[in-house]
Amino acid sequence: MDFNFSWETKDKVVLEGKGWMPDNQQPKAIICMVHGFGEHIGRYEHVAKFFNTHGYGFIGYDLRGHGKSGGKRGVVPSYDSLMENITEFLALVHSKFEGIPIILYGHSMGGNLVTVYTLRERPSIVKAVIVTSPWLRLTNTPAKPVVMVGKVIGNLLPSFTLPTKLVPEDLSSDLTVGRKYQDDPLVHGKISSMLFSGVNDAGQWALLNANLLKHPLLLMHGNADNITSHKASEEFIRNAPSDLVTYKSWNGMRHELHNEMVKDKVLEEELQFIQLHLN
């Protein structure tokens, strides 16, 4: 069973979401998904269906400026507005599925958002956290002068965007994934300086404050990821409380582990983590 939903943010932007629920049973837990930059929640339907077959609900929303949600493509008023939207999202899920455990899951830029949100807010309604290929640092980090100029432009022209120049083949070693991404009308490749700087700075903050972690965390990254840095993920794990973190490196795998040649094994790893922490 699937359903659509939406809500209006404090600054009057309508965010669109979708949920997938197991048939004929109350879900064991609700997995709350925060997707990556430029994409949308519809790209996770196969992930949702996998968890549905094991009795779990899966729900997510298109970030502002993404997918079917409102806002100029790739533009946000601030990084904090993204944090506020996660709070609103979790509150909606908690009210609709009261008493059912919540697992928070983020990929890529969504992995940055979920990691920072977990460290900052320490959400009591979240049971455990999954993060894949988080944007803590990019694999090829822009030079510091370029980043500084970007911040100045972002302050002067907050709605000004530039192309990300993402290479579709970097998403997965299954090259059909990149081709489908290119052909998806809901995908975009524009990012504002405000958004880039906000995520970039927050990733560095997370690396320096990993010790604040209070939730069980599964972090997974492919070591052939040419978009986000697997070395930054390893740095985060070294700085985080060892009794709370589980790290899995996927040899030879690229950015979208849930769309990789080994996606069945990736999803099984996530399932086992969830089962462990619900028990």
C-alpha atoms as one frame of an Amber mdcrd trajectory, in Angstrom:
protein
   0.000   0.000   0.000   1.358   3.434  -0.890   0.089   6.952  -0.311   0.999
  10.560  -1.047   1.059  13.406   1.460   2.166  17.032   1.694   2.578  19.851
   4.164   3.294  23.571   4.101   6.453  24.782   5.800   6.677  27.842   8.032
   7.818  29.909   5.051   4.881  28.712   2.898   6.661  26.149   0.709   4.647
  22.997  -0.029   6.682  19.809   0.377   5.427  16.626  -1.295   6.022  13.158
   0.129   5.229   9.510  -0.397   4.888   6.494   1.867   4.919   2.756   1.231
   3.423   0.395   3.822   3.390  -3.398   4.164   0.075  -5.019   3.260  -2.341
  -6.255   5.931  -0.147  -5.610   8.953   0.987  -2.860  11.260   4.566  -1.906
  10.366   7.294  -3.026  12.762   8.944   0.377  12.307   8.795   3.358   9.962
  11.959   4.127   7.970  12.084   7.891   7.326  14.149   8.704   4.230  15.982
  11.943   3.377  17.204  11.755  -0.232  20.282  13.203  -1.916  20.926  16.354
  -3.899  19.175  16.779  -7.248  16.942  13.715  -6.932  13.586  12.828  -5.359
  11.936  10.241  -3.124  10.436   8.335  -6.062  13.912   6.949  -6.864  13.684
   4.893  -3.647  10.573   2.880  -4.483  12.543  -0.374  -4.852  14.159   0.268
  -1.442  10.712   0.855   0.057   9.327  -2.347  -1.468  12.244  -4.352  -0.051
  11.517  -3.142   3.471   7.761  -3.584   2.975   8.290  -7.297   2.274   9.968
  -7.547   5.691   7.167  -5.715   7.509   8.564  -2.174   7.636   7.020   1.084
   6.469   9.094   3.452   4.337   8.301   7.145   3.959  10.069  10.190   2.578
   9.600  13.583   0.968  11.089  15.661  -1.816  13.380  18.273  -0.287  12.532
  21.913  -0.984  13.711  22.822  -4.471  13.605  19.148  -5.497  11.242  16.718
  -7.189   7.578  17.610  -6.817   8.126  19.984  -3.883   7.975  23.755  -4.125
  10.874  26.157  -4.317  13.370  27.094  -7.022  15.480  24.097  -8.086  18.606
  23.738  -5.948  17.882  26.804  -3.803  17.254  27.031  -0.043  16.917  30.111
   2.200  19.387  28.552   4.654  20.801  25.233   5.823  18.726  25.587   8.991
  15.541  25.571   6.898  16.433  22.012   5.844  16.865  21.062   9.510  13.452
  22.552  10.311  11.855  20.536   7.516  13.228  17.290   8.974  11.698  18.232
  12.335   8.348  18.860  10.623   8.602  15.586   8.704   9.384  13.499  11.779
   6.567  15.172  13.719   4.104  14.250  10.951   5.264  10.640  10.908   5.219
  10.391  14.699   1.655  11.724  14.892   0.375   9.402  12.139   2.180   6.286
  13.408   2.201   6.925  17.141   3.915   4.209  19.132   5.751   2.732  16.142
   9.587   3.026  16.199  11.225   5.418  13.740  14.468   4.760  11.859  16.065
   7.823  10.221  17.858   7.144   6.912  19.810   9.599   4.753  21.790   9.292
   1.528  24.474  11.638   0.125  23.339  15.227   0.861  20.527  13.587   2.817
  23.245  11.701   4.702  24.772  15.053   5.637  21.392  16.384   6.770  20.546
  13.281   8.801  23.995  13.126  10.429  23.987  16.791  11.420  20.352  16.626
  12.540  21.086  13.615  14.744  24.128  15.274  16.333  22.410  18.635  16.880
  18.868  17.692  17.800  19.311  14.235  19.372  15.706  13.334  18.400  14.162
  11.183  21.107  11.586   9.669  18.712  14.342   8.176  16.517  15.454   4.653
  17.436  18.478   4.299  15.130  20.087   5.974  12.113  21.333   4.746   8.713
  23.558   6.903   6.520  24.974   6.001   3.101  27.637   7.889   1.114  27.187
  11.072   3.175  28.353  14.426   1.854  30.693  15.192   4.760  33.304  16.194
   2.200  33.316  15.844  -1.556  35.796  13.447  -3.123  37.203  16.345  -5.156
  36.923  19.314  -2.813  36.958  22.782  -4.455  39.915  25.004  -3.571  39.377
  27.251  -0.528  39.415  30.505  -2.560  36.650  29.097  -4.780  34.581  28.189
  -1.713  35.092  31.674  -0.237  34.009  33.371  -3.478  30.966  31.097  -3.529
  29.978  32.224  -0.034  30.194  35.872  -1.069  28.047  35.198  -4.144  25.587
  33.246  -1.996  25.169  36.175   0.386  24.696  38.672  -2.456  22.605  36.472
  -4.772  20.995  33.688  -2.697  18.919  32.387  -5.649  21.803  32.258  -8.127
  22.568  28.664  -9.195  25.354  26.875 -11.039  25.372  23.414 -12.670  26.809
  20.632 -10.517  28.367  18.814 -13.516  27.572  15.447 -11.938  28.781  12.533
 -14.076  25.913   9.985 -14.265  28.373   7.075 -14.528  29.647   7.966 -11.040
  26.326   6.945  -9.474  26.698   3.189  -9.916  28.776   0.576 -11.694  25.422
  -0.505 -13.142  25.446   2.115 -15.912  21.697   1.823 -16.539  21.263   3.731
 -13.233  23.045   6.792 -14.617  21.081   6.688 -17.867  17.755   6.536 -16.011
  18.926   9.406 -13.781  19.696  11.535 -16.853  16.283  10.807 -18.366  14.311
  11.458 -15.154  12.313  14.711 -15.554  12.218  15.233 -11.772  16.025  15.190
 -11.458  17.947  18.469 -11.678  21.592  19.524 -11.619  21.536  23.074 -10.242
  22.855  24.204  -6.872  22.981  27.622  -5.228  26.092  28.904  -3.478  24.006
  29.173  -0.297  23.090  25.488  -0.406  26.592  24.323  -1.335  28.246  26.380
   1.407  25.676  25.329   3.986  26.096  21.611   3.332  29.872  21.869   2.962
  30.280  23.742   6.280  27.849  21.416   8.081  29.799  18.378   6.898  32.983
  19.781   8.392  31.108  20.558  11.620  29.877  16.950  11.774  33.429  15.613
  11.404  34.583  17.800  14.290  31.584  16.920  16.486  31.093  13.201  15.830
  31.644  12.630  19.554  28.171  14.117  20.184  26.489  11.060  18.665  23.855
   9.488  20.946  22.071   7.148  18.495  23.123   3.772  17.064  24.426   4.546
  13.567  25.116   2.393  10.522  27.336   4.267   8.066  28.167   2.694   4.696
  30.262   4.021   1.822  31.698   2.639  -1.409  35.450   3.119  -1.668  35.155
   3.891  -5.401  32.784   6.809  -4.759  33.899   9.722  -6.945  31.232  12.100
  -5.607  31.407  12.058  -1.795  34.507  11.163   0.180  34.646   7.700   1.752
  37.751   8.892   3.633  35.624  11.557   5.348  33.180   8.831   6.425  36.067
   6.869   7.924  37.216  10.015   9.745  33.725  10.457  11.198  33.701   6.872
  12.439  37.092   7.324  14.137  35.780  10.400  15.974  32.397   8.940  16.983
  31.644   6.789  20.078  32.827   3.313  19.106  29.964   1.546  20.892  27.355
   3.351  18.767  28.764   3.140  15.248  28.874   0.368  12.670  30.877   1.052
   9.509  30.749  -0.922   6.286  33.032  -0.145   3.348  31.926  -1.573  -0.002
  34.937  -2.406  -2.136  34.813  -1.071  -5.704  31.318   0.360  -5.282  30.314
   3.865  -6.348  27.980   6.509  -4.910  24.488   4.989  -4.816  24.926   1.781
  -2.850  21.167   1.089  -2.962  21.453   1.091  -6.783  24.742  -0.797  -7.048
  25.387  -4.272  -8.438  25.388  -5.479  -4.807  22.230  -3.594  -3.806  20.574
  -6.738  -2.428  23.459  -7.216   0.003  23.407  -3.494   0.895  19.710  -3.589
   1.767  20.172  -6.829   3.713  22.903  -5.135   5.778  20.512  -2.296   6.580
  17.745  -4.740   7.480  19.986  -6.652   9.898  21.038  -3.378  11.559  17.405
  -2.348  12.028  16.404  -5.747  13.403  19.302  -5.685  15.864  18.386  -2.285
  17.261  14.657  -2.916  17.433  15.358  -6.006  19.510
